[in-house]
Amino acid sequence: QVQVVEAGGGSAPSGGSLRLSCTTSGFTSSTYCMGWLRQVPGKRREGVAAVDIDGNTSYRDSVKGRFTISQDNAENTIYLQMNSLQPEDTAMYYCAAARSSSCQYADLLSRSAYTYWGQGTQVTVSS
């Protein structure tokens, strides 16, 4: 059974840092495309960062230089290190996974690329 579980959300002041983790089971995360997406009420879910099966990473423009996605293949875990947080980063953050057969040419910053989703973890940044 495929499971994706996020952890590490919480509150931080503007300029602060948080690290999110995403632990997977039922599949080997290094053979899947993995992504972090976020959503605020009333808005579309948007891609934040992603890593493909070759380890290539991609980021939305607004987080480049502040967020870093990384993998620990031995632990089937991916991370999102978020630095220099801003109030506009406040959102529910979701970890998502897609099989290599379907994600090879997908836009990994689009929610449509993903098949498996976690329940989400809230990130709140105060000004």
Phi and psi in radians as a Rosetta constraint file:
Dihedral C 1 N 2 CA 2 C 2 CIRCULARHARMONIC -1.359 0.35
Dihedral N 2 CA 2 C 2 N 3 CIRCULARHARMONIC 2.263 0.35
Dihedral C 2 N 3 CA 3 C 3 CIRCULARHARMONIC -2.361 0.35
Dihedral N 3 CA 3 C 3 N 4 CIRCULARHARMONIC 2.492 0.35
Dihedral C 3 N 4 CA 4 C 4 CIRCULARHARMONIC -2.296 0.35
Dihedral N 4 CA 4 C 4 N 5 CIRCULARHARMONIC 2.121 0.35
Dihedral C 4 N 5 CA 5 C 5 CIRCULARHARMONIC -2.271 0.35
Dihedral N 5 CA 5 C 5 N 6 CIRCULARHARMONIC 2.133 0.35
Dihedral C 5 N 6 CA 6 C 6 CIRCULARHARMONIC -1.650 0.35
Dihedral N 6 CA 6 C 6 N 7 CIRCULARHARMONIC 2.726 0.35
Dihedral C 6 N 7 CA 7 C 7 CIRCULARHARMONIC -2.696 0.35
Dihedral N 7 CA 7 C 7 N 8 CIRCULARHARMONIC 2.821 0.35
Dihedral C 7 N 8 CA 8 C 8 CIRCULARHARMONIC 1.836 0.35
Dihedral N 8 CA 8 C 8 N 9 CIRCULARHARMONIC -0.012 0.35
Dihedral C 8 N 9 CA 9 C 9 CIRCULARHARMONIC -1.215 0.35
Dihedral N 9 CA 9 C 9 N 10 CIRCULARHARMONIC 3.046 0.35
Dihedral C 9 N 10 CA 10 C 10 CIRCULARHARMONIC 2.767 0.35
Dihedral N 10 CA 10 C 10 N 11 CIRCULARHARMONIC -2.709 0.35
Dihedral C 10 N 11 CA 11 C 11 CIRCULARHARMONIC -1.976 0.35
Dihedral N 11 CA 11 C 11 N 12 CIRCULARHARMONIC 2.587 0.35
Dihedral C 11 N 12 CA 12 C 12 CIRCULARHARMONIC -2.618 0.35
Dihedral N 12 CA 12 C 12 N 13 CIRCULARHARMONIC 2.649 0.35
Dihedral C 12 N 13 CA 13 C 13 CIRCULARHARMONIC -1.361 0.35
Dihedral N 13 CA 13 C 13 N 14 CIRCULARHARMONIC 2.822 0.35
Dihedral C 13 N 14 CA 14 C 14 CIRCULARHARMONIC -1.004 0.35
Dihedral N 14 CA 14 C 14 N 15 CIRCULARHARMONIC 2.309 0.35
Dihedral C 14 N 15 CA 15 C 15 CIRCULARHARMONIC 1.591 0.35
Dihedral N 15 CA 15 C 15 N 16 CIRCULARHARMONIC -0.148 0.35
Dihedral C 15 N 16 CA 16 C 16 CIRCULARHARMONIC -1.467 0.35
Dihedral N 16 CA 16 C 16 N 17 CIRCULARHARMONIC -3.016 0.35
Dihedral C 16 N 17 CA 17 C 17 CIRCULARHARMONIC -2.343 0.35
Dihedral N 17 CA 17 C 17 N 18 CIRCULARHARMONIC 2.649 0.35
Dihedral C 17 N 18 CA 18 C 18 CIRCULARHARMONIC -2.528 0.35
Dihedral N 18 CA 18 C 18 N 19 CIRCULARHARMONIC 2.686 0.35
Dihedral C 18 N 19 CA 19 C 19 CIRCULARHARMONIC -2.191 0.35
Dihedral N 19 CA 19 C 19 N 20 CIRCULARHARMONIC 2.160 0.35
Dihedral C 19 N 20 CA 20 C 20 CIRCULARHARMONIC -1.698 0.35
Dihedral N 20 CA 20 C 20 N 21 CIRCULARHARMONIC 2.569 0.35
Dihedral C 20 N 21 CA 21 C 21 CIRCULARHARMONIC -2.192 0.35
Dihedral N 21 CA 21 C 21 N 22 CIRCULARHARMONIC 2.687 0.35
Dihedral C 21 N 22 CA 22 C 22 CIRCULARHARMONIC -2.420 0.35
Dihedral N 22 CA 22 C 22 N 23 CIRCULARHARMONIC 1.971 0.35
Dihedral C 22 N 23 CA 23 C 23 CIRCULARHARMONIC -1.818 0.35
Dihedral N 23 CA 23 C 23 N 24 CIRCULARHARMONIC 2.323 0.35
Dihedral C 23 N 24 CA 24 C 24 CIRCULARHARMONIC -1.997 0.35
Dihedral N 24 CA 24 C 24 N 25 CIRCULARHARMONIC 2.664 0.35
Dihedral C 24 N 25 CA 25 C 25 CIRCULARHARMONIC -2.530 0.35
Dihedral N 25 CA 25 C 25 N 26 CIRCULARHARMONIC 2.720 0.35
Dihedral C 25 N 26 CA 26 C 26 CIRCULARHARMONIC 1.559 0.35
Dihedral N 26 CA 26 C 26 N 27 CIRCULARHARMONIC -0.107 0.35
Dihedral C 26 N 27 CA 27 C 27 CIRCULARHARMONIC -2.815 0.35
Dihedral N 27 CA 27 C 27 N 28 CIRCULARHARMONIC 2.896 0.35
Dihedral C 27 N 28 CA 28 C 28 CIRCULARHARMONIC -1.665 0.35
Dihedral N 28 CA 28 C 28 N 29 CIRCULARHARMONIC 1.989 0.35
Dihedral C 28 N 29 CA 29 C 29 CIRCULARHARMONIC -1.076 0.35
Dihedral N 29 CA 29 C 29 N 30 CIRCULARHARMONIC -0.454 0.35
Dihedral C 29 N 30 CA 30 C 30 CIRCULARHARMONIC -1.242 0.35
Dihedral N 30 CA 30 C 30 N 31 CIRCULARHARMONIC -0.243 0.35
Dihedral C 30 N 31 CA 31 C 31 CIRCULARHARMONIC -1.768 0.35
Dihedral N 31 CA 31 C 31 N 32 CIRCULARHARMONIC 0.127 0.35
Dihedral C 31 N 32 CA 32 C 32 CIRCULARHARMONIC -2.101 0.35
Dihedral N 32 CA 32 C 32 N 33 CIRCULARHARMONIC 2.719 0.35
Dihedral C 32 N 33 CA 33 C 33 CIRCULARHARMONIC -1.381 0.35
Dihedral N 33 CA 33 C 33 N 34 CIRCULARHARMONIC 2.392 0.35
Dihedral C 33 N 34 CA 34 C 34 CIRCULARHARMONIC -2.213 0.35
Dihedral N 34 CA 34 C 34 N 35 CIRCULARHARMONIC 2.536 0.35
Dihedral C 34 N 35 CA 35 C 35 CIRCULARHARMONIC -2.557 0.35
Dihedral N 35 CA 35 C 35 N 36 CIRCULARHARMONIC 2.775 0.35
Dihedral C 35 N 36 CA 36 C 36 CIRCULARHARMONIC -1.988 0.35
Dihedral N 36 CA 36 C 36 N 37 CIRCULARHARMONIC 2.256 0.35
Dihedral C 36 N 37 CA 37 C 37 CIRCULARHARMONIC -2.261 0.35
Dihedral N 37 CA 37 C 37 N 38 CIRCULARHARMONIC 2.797 0.35
Dihedral C 37 N 38 CA 38 C 38 CIRCULARHARMONIC -2.431 0.35
Dihedral N 38 CA 38 C 38 N 39 CIRCULARHARMONIC 2.769 0.35
Dihedral C 38 N 39 CA 39 C 39 CIRCULARHARMONIC -2.627 0.35
Dihedral N 39 CA 39 C 39 N 40 CIRCULARHARMONIC 2.388 0.35
Dihedral C 39 N 40 CA 40 C 40 CIRCULARHARMONIC -1.946 0.35
Dihedral N 40 CA 40 C 40 N 41 CIRCULARHARMONIC 2.673 0.35
Dihedral C 40 N 41 CA 41 C 41 CIRCULARHARMONIC -0.962 0.35
Dihedral N 41 CA 41 C 41 N 42 CIRCULARHARMONIC 2.335 0.35
Dihedral C 41 N 42 CA 42 C 42 CIRCULARHARMONIC 1.476 0.35
Dihedral N 42 CA 42 C 42 N 43 CIRCULARHARMONIC -0.029 0.35
Dihedral C 42 N 43 CA 43 C 43 CIRCULARHARMONIC -2.142 0.35
Dihedral N 43 CA 43 C 43 N 44 CIRCULARHARMONIC 2.854 0.35
Dihedral C 43 N 44 CA 44 C 44 CIRCULARHARMONIC -1.282 0.35
Dihedral N 44 CA 44 C 44 N 45 CIRCULARHARMONIC 2.637 0.35
Dihedral C 44 N 45 CA 45 C 45 CIRCULARHARMONIC -1.246 0.35
Dihedral N 45 CA 45 C 45 N 46 CIRCULARHARMONIC 2.291 0.35
Dihedral C 45 N 46 CA 46 C 46 CIRCULARHARMONIC -2.155 0.35
Dihedral N 46 CA 46 C 46 N 47 CIRCULARHARMONIC 2.524 0.35
Dihedral C 46 N 47 CA 47 C 47 CIRCULARHARMONIC -1.278 0.35
Dihedral N 47 CA 47 C 47 N 48 CIRCULARHARMONIC 2.463 0.35
Dihedral C 47 N 48 CA 48 C 48 CIRCULARHARMONIC -1.934 0.35
Dihedral N 48 CA 48 C 48 N 49 CIRCULARHARMONIC -0.893 0.35
Dihedral C 48 N 49 CA 49 C 49 CIRCULARHARMONIC -2.724 0.35
Dihedral N 49 CA 49 C 49 N 50 CIRCULARHARMONIC 2.648 0.35
Dihedral C 49 N 50 CA 50 C 50 CIRCULARHARMONIC -2.651 0.35
Dihedral N 50 CA 50 C 50 N 51 CIRCULARHARMONIC 2.762 0.35
Dihedral C 50 N 51 CA 51 C 51 CIRCULARHARMONIC -2.369 0.35
Dihedral N 51 CA 51 C 51 N 52 CIRCULARHARMONIC 2.307 0.35
Dihedral C 51 N 52 CA 52 C 52 CIRCULARHARMONIC -1.599 0.35
Dihedral N 52 CA 52 C 52 N 53 CIRCULARHARMONIC -3.092 0.35
Dihedral C 52 N 53 CA 53 C 53 CIRCULARHARMONIC -1.228 0.35
Dihedral N 53 CA 53 C 53 N 54 CIRCULARHARMONIC -0.260 0.35
Dihedral C 53 N 54 CA 54 C 54 CIRCULARHARMONIC -1.631 0.35
Dihedral N 54 CA 54 C 54 N 55 CIRCULARHARMONIC 0.004 0.35
Dihedral C 54 N 55 CA 55 C 55 CIRCULARHARMONIC 1.523 0.35
Dihedral N 55 CA 55 C 55 N 56 CIRCULARHARMONIC 0.114 0.35
Dihedral C 55 N 56 CA 56 C 56 CIRCULARHARMONIC -1.321 0.35
Dihedral N 56 CA 56 C 56 N 57 CIRCULARHARMONIC 2.421 0.35
Dihedral C 56 N 57 CA 57 C 57 CIRCULARHARMONIC -1.936 0.35
Dihedral N 57 CA 57 C 57 N 58 CIRCULARHARMONIC 2.709 0.35
Dihedral C 57 N 58 CA 58 C 58 CIRCULARHARMONIC -2.493 0.35
Dihedral N 58 CA 58 C 58 N 59 CIRCULARHARMONIC 2.643 0.35
Dihedral C 58 N 59 CA 59 C 59 CIRCULARHARMONIC -2.450 0.35
Dihedral N 59 CA 59 C 59 N 60 CIRCULARHARMONIC 2.612 0.35
Dihedral C 59 N 60 CA 60 C 60 CIRCULARHARMONIC -1.267 0.35
Dihedral N 60 CA 60 C 60 N 61 CIRCULARHARMONIC 2.655 0.35
Dihedral C 60 N 61 CA 61 C 61 CIRCULARHARMONIC -1.012 0.35
Dihedral N 61 CA 61 C 61 N 62 CIRCULARHARMONIC -0.672 0.35
Dihedral C 61 N 62 CA 62 C 62 CIRCULARHARMONIC -1.222 0.35
Dihedral N 62 CA 62 C 62 N 63 CIRCULARHARMONIC -0.230 0.35
Dihedral C 62 N 63 CA 63 C 63 CIRCULARHARMONIC -1.968 0.35
Dihedral N 63 CA 63 C 63 N 64 CIRCULARHARMONIC -0.071 0.35
Dihedral C 63 N 64 CA 64 C 64 CIRCULARHARMONIC -1.033 0.35
Dihedral N 64 CA 64 C 64 N 65 CIRCULARHARMONIC 2.352 0.35
Dihedral C 64 N 65 CA 65 C 65 CIRCULARHARMONIC 1.469 0.35
Dihedral N 65 CA 65 C 65 N 66 CIRCULARHARMONIC -0.172 0.35
Dihedral C 65 N 66 CA 66 C 66 CIRCULARHARMONIC -2.020 0.35
Dihedral N 66 CA 66 C 66 N 67 CIRCULARHARMONIC -0.629 0.35
Dihedral C 66 N 67 CA 67 C 67 CIRCULARHARMONIC -1.901 0.35
Dihedral N 67 CA 67 C 67 N 68 CIRCULARHARMONIC 2.561 0.35
Dihedral C 67 N 68 CA 68 C 68 CIRCULARHARMONIC -2.380 0.35
Dihedral N 68 CA 68 C 68 N 69 CIRCULARHARMONIC 2.224 0.35
Dihedral C 68 N 69 CA 69 C 69 CIRCULARHARMONIC -1.716 0.35
Dihedral N 69 CA 69 C 69 N 70 CIRCULARHARMONIC 2.415 0.35
Dihedral C 69 N 70 CA 70 C 70 CIRCULARHARMONIC -2.550 0.35
Dihedral N 70 CA 70 C 70 N 71 CIRCULARHARMONIC 2.892 0.35
Dihedral C 70 N 71 CA 71 C 71 CIRCULARHARMONIC -2.241 0.35
Dihedral N 71 CA 71 C 71 N 72 CIRCULARHARMONIC 2.527 0.35
Dihedral C 71 N 72 CA 72 C 72 CIRCULARHARMONIC -2.095 0.35
Dihedral N 72 CA 72 C 72 N 73 CIRCULARHARMONIC 1.644 0.35
Dihedral C 72 N 73 CA 73 C 73 CIRCULARHARMONIC -1.139 0.35
Dihedral N 73 CA 73 C 73 N 74 CIRCULARHARMONIC -0.555 0.35
Dihedral C 73 N 74 CA 74 C 74 CIRCULARHARMONIC -1.128 0.35
Dihedral N 74 CA 74 C 74 N 75 CIRCULARHARMONIC -0.511 0.35
Dihedral C 74 N 75 CA 75 C 75 CIRCULARHARMONIC -1.808 0.35
Dihedral N 75 CA 75 C 75 N 76 CIRCULARHARMONIC 0.050 0.35
Dihedral C 75 N 76 CA 76 C 76 CIRCULARHARMONIC 0.875 0.35
Dihedral N 76 CA 76 C 76 N 77 CIRCULARHARMONIC 0.819 0.35
Dihedral C 76 N 77 CA 77 C 77 CIRCULARHARMONIC -2.302 0.35
Dihedral N 77 CA 77 C 77 N 78 CIRCULARHARMONIC 2.431 0.35
Dihedral C 77 N 78 CA 78 C 78 CIRCULARHARMONIC -2.056 0.35
Dihedral N 78 CA 78 C 78 N 79 CIRCULARHARMONIC 2.719 0.35
Dihedral C 78 N 79 CA 79 C 79 CIRCULARHARMONIC -2.212 0.35
Dihedral N 79 CA 79 C 79 N 80 CIRCULARHARMONIC 2.721 0.35
Dihedral C 79 N 80 CA 80 C 80 CIRCULARHARMONIC -2.269 0.35
Dihedral N 80 CA 80 C 80 N 81 CIRCULARHARMONIC 1.831 0.35
Dihedral C 80 N 81 CA 81 C 81 CIRCULARHARMONIC -1.501 0.35
Dihedral N 81 CA 81 C 81 N 82 CIRCULARHARMONIC 2.139 0.35
Dihedral C 81 N 82 CA 82 C 82 CIRCULARHARMONIC -2.061 0.35
Dihedral N 82 CA 82 C 82 N 83 CIRCULARHARMONIC 1.998 0.35
Dihedral C 82 N 83 CA 83 C 83 CIRCULARHARMONIC -2.002 0.35
Dihedral N 83 CA 83 C 83 N 84 CIRCULARHARMONIC 2.877 0.35
Dihedral C 83 N 84 CA 84 C 84 CIRCULARHARMONIC 0.850 0.35
Dihedral N 84 CA 84 C 84 N 85 CIRCULARHARMONIC 0.836 0.35
Dihedral C 84 N 85 CA 85 C 85 CIRCULARHARMONIC -1.091 0.35
Dihedral N 85 CA 85 C 85 N 86 CIRCULARHARMONIC 2.551 0.35
Dihedral C 85 N 86 CA 86 C 86 CIRCULARHARMONIC -2.185 0.35
Dihedral N 86 CA 86 C 86 N 87 CIRCULARHARMONIC 2.708 0.35
Dihedral C 86 N 87 CA 87 C 87 CIRCULARHARMONIC -0.947 0.35
Dihedral N 87 CA 87 C 87 N 88 CIRCULARHARMONIC -0.553 0.35
Dihedral C 87 N 88 CA 88 C 88 CIRCULARHARMONIC -1.247 0.35
Dihedral N 88 CA 88 C 88 N 89 CIRCULARHARMONIC -0.121 0.35
Dihedral C 88 N 89 CA 89 C 89 CIRCULARHARMONIC -1.442 0.35
Dihedral N 89 CA 89 C 89 N 90 CIRCULARHARMONIC -0.133 0.35
Dihedral C 89 N 90 CA 90 C 90 CIRCULARHARMONIC -1.072 0.35
Dihedral N 90 CA 90 C 90 N 91 CIRCULARHARMONIC 2.172 0.35
Dihedral C 90 N 91 CA 91 C 91 CIRCULARHARMONIC -3.103 0.35
Dihedral N 91 CA 91 C 91 N 92 CIRCULARHARMONIC 2.973 0.35
Dihedral C 91 N 92 CA 92 C 92 CIRCULARHARMONIC -1.498 0.35
Dihedral N 92 CA 92 C 92 N 93 CIRCULARHARMONIC 2.229 0.35
Dihedral C 92 N 93 CA 93 C 93 CIRCULARHARMONIC -1.828 0.35
Dihedral N 93 CA 93 C 93 N 94 CIRCULARHARMONIC 2.310 0.35
Dihedral C 93 N 94 CA 94 C 94 CIRCULARHARMONIC -2.072 0.35
Dihedral N 94 CA 94 C 94 N 95 CIRCULARHARMONIC 2.443 0.35
Dihedral C 94 N 95 CA 95 C 95 CIRCULARHARMONIC -1.697 0.35
Dihedral N 95 CA 95 C 95 N 96 CIRCULARHARMONIC 2.469 0.35
Dihedral C 95 N 96 CA 96 C 96 CIRCULARHARMONIC -2.488 0.35
Dihedral N 96 CA 96 C 96 N 97 CIRCULARHARMONIC 2.729 0.35
Dihedral C 96 N 97 CA 97 C 97 CIRCULARHARMONIC -2.378 0.35
Dihedral N 97 CA 97 C 97 N 98 CIRCULARHARMONIC 2.617 0.35
Dihedral C 97 N 98 CA 98 C 98 CIRCULARHARMONIC -2.458 0.35
Dihedral N 98 CA 98 C 98 N 99 CIRCULARHARMONIC 2.413 0.35
Dihedral C 98 N 99 CA 99 C 99 CIRCULARHARMONIC -1.073 0.35
Dihedral N 99 CA 99 C 99 N 100 CIRCULARHARMONIC 2.571 0.35
Dihedral C 99 N 100 CA 100 C 100 CIRCULARHARMONIC -1.041 0.35
Dihedral N 100 CA 100 C 100 N 101 CIRCULARHARMONIC -0.545 0.35
Dihedral C 100 N 101 CA 101 C 101 CIRCULARHARMONIC -1.143 0.35
Dihedral N 101 CA 101 C 101 N 102 CIRCULARHARMONIC -0.422 0.35
Dihedral C 101 N 102 CA 102 C 102 CIRCULARHARMONIC -1.895 0.35
Dihedral N 102 CA 102 C 102 N 103 CIRCULARHARMONIC -0.232 0.35
Dihedral C 102 N 103 CA 103 C 103 CIRCULARHARMONIC -1.859 0.35
Dihedral N 103 CA 103 C 103 N 104 CIRCULARHARMONIC -0.055 0.35
Dihedral C 103 N 104 CA 104 C 104 CIRCULARHARMONIC -0.975 0.35
Dihedral N 104 CA 104 C 104 N 105 CIRCULARHARMONIC -0.681 0.35
Dihedral C 104 N 105 CA 105 C 105 CIRCULARHARMONIC -2.023 0.35
Dihedral N 105 CA 105 C 105 N 106 CIRCULARHARMONIC 0.289 0.35
Dihedral C 105 N 106 CA 106 C 106 CIRCULARHARMONIC -1.465 0.35
Dihedral N 106 CA 106 C 106 N 107 CIRCULARHARMONIC 2.737 0.35
Dihedral C 106 N 107 CA 107 C 107 CIRCULARHARMONIC -1.392 0.35
Dihedral N 107 CA 107 C 107 N 108 CIRCULARHARMONIC 1.809 0.35
Dihedral C 107 N 108 CA 108 C 108 CIRCULARHARMONIC -1.306 0.35
Dihedral N 108 CA 108 C 108 N 109 CIRCULARHARMONIC -0.056 0.35
Dihedral C 108 N 109 CA 109 C 109 CIRCULARHARMONIC -1.701 0.35
Dihedral N 109 CA 109 C 109 N 110 CIRCULARHARMONIC 0.165 0.35
Dihedral C 109 N 110 CA 110 C 110 CIRCULARHARMONIC -1.893 0.35
Dihedral N 110 CA 110 C 110 N 111 CIRCULARHARMONIC 2.403 0.35
Dihedral C 110 N 111 CA 111 C 111 CIRCULARHARMONIC -1.096 0.35
Dihedral N 111 CA 111 C 111 N 112 CIRCULARHARMONIC -0.424 0.35
Dihedral C 111 N 112 CA 112 C 112 CIRCULARHARMONIC -1.203 0.35
Dihedral N 112 CA 112 C 112 N 113 CIRCULARHARMONIC -0.224 0.35
Dihedral C 112 N 113 CA 113 C 113 CIRCULARHARMONIC -1.307 0.35
Dihedral N 113 CA 113 C 113 N 114 CIRCULARHARMONIC -0.297 0.35
Dihedral C 113 N 114 CA 114 C 114 CIRCULARHARMONIC -1.908 0.35
Dihedral N 114 CA 114 C 114 N 115 CIRCULARHARMONIC 2.571 0.35
Dihedral C 114 N 115 CA 115 C 115 CIRCULARHARMONIC -1.866 0.35
Dihedral N 115 CA 115 C 115 N 116 CIRCULARHARMONIC -0.672 0.35
Dihedral C 115 N 116 CA 116 C 116 CIRCULARHARMONIC -1.986 0.35
Dihedral N 116 CA 116 C 116 N 117 CIRCULARHARMONIC 2.414 0.35
Dihedral C 116 N 117 CA 117 C 117 CIRCULARHARMONIC -2.316 0.35
Dihedral N 117 CA 117 C 117 N 118 CIRCULARHARMONIC 2.564 0.35
Dihedral C 117 N 118 CA 118 C 118 CIRCULARHARMONIC -1.497 0.35
Dihedral N 118 CA 118 C 118 N 119 CIRCULARHARMONIC 3.135 0.35
Dihedral C 118 N 119 CA 119 C 119 CIRCULARHARMONIC -1.444 0.35
Dihedral N 119 CA 119 C 119 N 120 CIRCULARHARMONIC -0.266 0.35
Dihedral C 119 N 120 CA 120 C 120 CIRCULARHARMONIC 1.722 0.35
Dihedral N 120 CA 120 C 120 N 121 CIRCULARHARMONIC 2.666 0.35
Dihedral C 120 N 121 CA 121 C 121 CIRCULARHARMONIC -2.401 0.35
Dihedral N 121 CA 121 C 121 N 122 CIRCULARHARMONIC 2.341 0.35
Dihedral C 121 N 122 CA 122 C 122 CIRCULARHARMONIC -1.432 0.35
Dihedral N 122 CA 122 C 122 N 123 CIRCULARHARMONIC 2.351 0.35
Dihedral C 122 N 123 CA 123 C 123 CIRCULARHARMONIC -2.101 0.35
Dihedral N 123 CA 123 C 123 N 124 CIRCULARHARMONIC 2.195 0.35
Dihedral C 123 N 124 CA 124 C 124 CIRCULARHARMONIC -2.207 0.35
Dihedral N 124 CA 124 C 124 N 125 CIRCULARHARMONIC 2.162 0.35
Dihedral C 124 N 125 CA 125 C 125 CIRCULARHARMONIC -2.012 0.35
Dihedral N 125 CA 125 C 125 N 126 CIRCULARHARMONIC 2.150 0.35
Dihedral C 125 N 126 CA 126 C 126 CIRCULARHARMONIC -1.681 0.35
Dihedral N 126 CA 126 C 126 N 127 CIRCULARHARMONIC 2.547 0.35
